[in-house]
Amino acid sequence: MAKDESAQQQSTVVASYPTRHDAEMARDYLDEADISAFIRVDDAGGMHPELQGIHGVHLVVLGDIAAQQAHEALQEAGMLPHSKEDVDAEAGGPIAQATPWKGIRALLVMVALIGALTALLLFLFS
């Protein structure tokens, strides 16, 4: 394919995975099927992998035909990610989502435990 043609093709997200590992496995599978794909992820260059779950790790191909072929190949192999609704249905209910308030609550509980242990130690050794 000429360089000008590939520059004009649009990139298409075939699937979004929760981790880089899952997306790399799917990309490698597509490479074996002679479908060129690449991974696009916003995780600060790997410094913040926790962002992968928030933003997703996108498996991208160039062109509409390649996107259709990639989607069909991944579907046949059972390598397409499950939607949140599918996961909820399999689990029998909604999945507990981590929120900033849960993190703050956990931090406050930890501070309270450290304070209680410190007070106990001061009481025992004074």
Sine and cosine of phi, psi and omega as CSV:
sin_phi,cos_phi,sin_psi,cos_psi,sin_omega,cos_omega
0.00,0.00,0.68,-0.73,-0.03,-1.00
-0.94,0.35,0.44,-0.90,-0.04,-1.00
-0.89,0.45,-0.60,0.80,0.00,-1.00
-0.92,0.40,-0.60,0.80,0.00,-1.00
-0.92,0.39,-0.68,0.73,-0.03,-1.00
-0.94,0.35,-0.49,0.87,0.03,-1.00
-0.94,0.34,-0.43,0.90,-0.02,-1.00
-1.00,0.03,-0.26,0.97,0.00,-1.00
-0.95,0.31,0.57,-0.82,0.03,-1.00
-1.00,0.01,0.57,-0.82,0.10,-1.00
-0.99,0.12,0.61,-0.79,-0.03,-1.00
-0.78,-0.62,0.78,-0.63,0.07,-1.00
-0.98,0.21,0.87,-0.49,-0.01,-1.00
-0.99,0.11,-0.66,0.75,-0.03,-1.00
-0.37,-0.93,0.41,-0.91,0.09,-1.00
-0.88,-0.48,0.82,-0.57,-0.06,-1.00
-0.95,-0.32,0.42,-0.91,-0.01,-1.00
-0.97,0.23,-0.37,0.93,0.00,-1.00
-0.70,-0.71,0.39,-0.92,0.04,-1.00
-0.89,0.45,-0.61,0.79,-0.02,-1.00
-0.85,0.52,-0.73,0.69,0.01,-1.00
-0.88,0.47,-0.68,0.74,-0.01,-1.00
-0.92,0.39,-0.61,0.79,0.02,-1.00
-0.92,0.39,-0.61,0.80,0.06,-1.00
-0.89,0.46,-0.68,0.73,0.02,-1.00
-0.92,0.40,-0.65,0.76,0.03,-1.00
-0.89,0.46,-0.69,0.73,0.02,-1.00
-0.89,0.45,-0.61,0.79,0.05,-1.00
-0.89,0.45,-0.68,0.73,0.02,-1.00
-0.92,0.40,-0.61,0.79,0.05,-1.00
-0.87,0.49,-0.64,0.77,0.04,-1.00
-0.92,0.40,-0.45,0.89,0.04,-1.00
-1.00,0.00,0.22,0.97,0.00,-1.00
0.87,0.49,0.58,0.81,0.10,-0.99
-0.90,-0.44,0.90,-0.43,-0.05,-1.00
-0.97,0.23,0.81,-0.58,-0.02,-1.00
-0.63,-0.78,0.37,-0.93,0.09,-1.00
-0.64,-0.77,0.23,-0.97,-0.07,-1.00
-0.95,-0.31,0.69,-0.72,0.07,-1.00
-0.83,-0.55,0.84,-0.54,-0.04,-1.00
-0.60,-0.80,0.60,-0.80,0.04,-1.00
-0.94,-0.35,0.99,0.11,0.02,-1.00
-0.77,-0.63,0.53,0.85,0.02,-1.00
0.83,0.56,0.73,0.69,0.04,-1.00
0.92,0.40,0.47,0.88,0.00,-1.00
1.00,-0.01,-0.08,1.00,-0.02,-1.00
-0.97,0.26,-0.40,0.92,-0.01,-1.00
-0.76,-0.65,0.97,0.24,-0.03,-1.00
-0.91,0.42,-0.30,0.95,0.03,-1.00
-0.90,0.43,-0.34,0.94,0.04,-1.00
-0.96,0.29,-0.30,0.96,0.01,-1.00
-0.88,0.48,-0.65,0.76,0.00,-1.00
-0.94,0.34,-0.47,0.88,-0.02,-1.00
-0.99,0.17,-0.78,0.62,-0.08,-1.00
-1.00,0.00,-0.40,0.92,-0.07,-1.00
1.00,0.07,0.39,-0.92,0.07,-1.00
-0.94,-0.33,0.90,-0.44,-0.15,-0.99
-1.00,-0.08,0.75,-0.67,0.12,-0.99
-0.99,-0.11,0.86,-0.50,-0.18,-0.98
-0.84,-0.55,0.62,-0.78,0.12,-0.99
-0.79,-0.62,0.28,-0.96,0.05,-1.00
-0.99,-0.17,0.81,-0.59,0.08,-1.00
0.99,-0.11,0.50,-0.87,-0.03,-1.00
-0.95,0.31,-0.61,0.79,-0.02,-1.00
-0.92,0.39,-0.69,0.72,0.03,-1.00
-0.90,0.44,-0.58,0.81,0.02,-1.00
-0.91,0.42,-0.67,0.74,0.02,-1.00
-0.91,0.42,-0.69,0.72,0.02,-1.00
-0.89,0.45,-0.67,0.75,-0.01,-1.00
-0.90,0.43,-0.69,0.73,-0.01,-1.00
-0.89,0.45,-0.69,0.72,0.01,-1.00
-0.90,0.43,-0.67,0.75,0.00,-1.00
-0.90,0.43,-0.69,0.73,0.02,-1.00
-0.93,0.38,-0.58,0.81,0.01,-1.00
-0.92,0.39,-0.68,0.73,0.03,-1.00
-0.89,0.46,-0.58,0.81,-0.02,-1.00
-0.99,0.12,-0.12,0.99,-0.04,-1.00
0.95,0.33,0.49,0.87,-0.07,-1.00
-0.96,-0.29,0.16,0.99,0.09,-1.00
-0.98,0.20,0.64,-0.77,0.01,-1.00
-0.93,0.38,0.48,-0.87,0.04,-1.00
-0.99,0.17,0.58,-0.81,0.08,-1.00
-0.97,0.24,0.31,-0.95,0.00,-1.00
-0.87,0.50,-0.59,0.81,0.00,-1.00
-0.91,0.42,-0.63,0.77,0.03,-1.00
-0.90,0.43,-0.69,0.72,-0.01,-1.00
-0.90,0.43,-0.66,0.75,0.03,-1.00
-0.88,0.47,-0.67,0.74,-0.03,-1.00
-0.92,0.40,-0.64,0.77,0.01,-1.00
-0.92,0.39,-0.58,0.81,-0.05,-1.00
-0.98,0.17,-0.26,0.97,0.01,-1.00
1.00,0.06,0.20,0.98,0.02,-1.00
0.16,-0.99,0.02,-1.00,-0.02,-1.00
-0.93,0.37,0.57,-0.82,0.03,-1.00
-1.00,0.09,0.69,-0.73,0.02,-1.00
-0.91,0.41,0.83,-0.56,0.00,-1.00
-0.99,-0.11,0.67,-0.74,0.07,-1.00
-0.97,0.25,0.78,-0.63,0.03,-1.00
-0.86,-0.52,0.31,-0.95,0.04,-1.00
-0.86,0.52,-0.53,0.85,-0.02,-1.00
-0.93,0.37,-0.56,0.83,0.05,-1.00
-0.91,0.41,-0.62,0.78,0.05,-1.00
-0.91,0.41,-0.66,0.75,0.02,-1.00
-0.91,0.40,-0.66,0.75,0.02,-1.00
-0.89,0.46,-0.68,0.74,0.03,-1.00
-0.89,0.46,-0.65,0.76,0.03,-1.00
-0.90,0.44,-0.68,0.73,0.01,-1.00
-0.91,0.42,-0.63,0.78,0.05,-1.00
-0.90,0.44,-0.66,0.75,0.02,-1.00
-0.90,0.44,-0.68,0.73,0.03,-1.00
-0.89,0.45,-0.65,0.76,0.02,-1.00
-0.90,0.43,-0.65,0.76,0.03,-1.00
-0.91,0.42,-0.68,0.73,0.03,-1.00
-0.89,0.45,-0.66,0.75,0.04,-1.00
-0.89,0.45,-0.67,0.75,0.01,-1.00
-0.91,0.40,-0.67,0.74,0.03,-1.00
-0.91,0.41,-0.64,0.77,0.05,-1.00
-0.89,0.46,-0.70,0.71,0.02,-1.00
-0.90,0.45,-0.64,0.77,0.03,-1.00
-0.90,0.44,-0.71,0.71,0.03,-1.00
-0.90,0.44,-0.66,0.75,0.04,-1.00
-0.90,0.44,-0.62,0.79,0.02,-1.00
-0.92,0.40,-0.68,0.73,-0.05,-1.00
-0.95,0.33,-0.58,0.82,-0.09,-1.00
-0.97,-0.24,0.22,0.98,0.06,-1.00
-0.96,-0.27,0.00,0.00,0.00,0.00
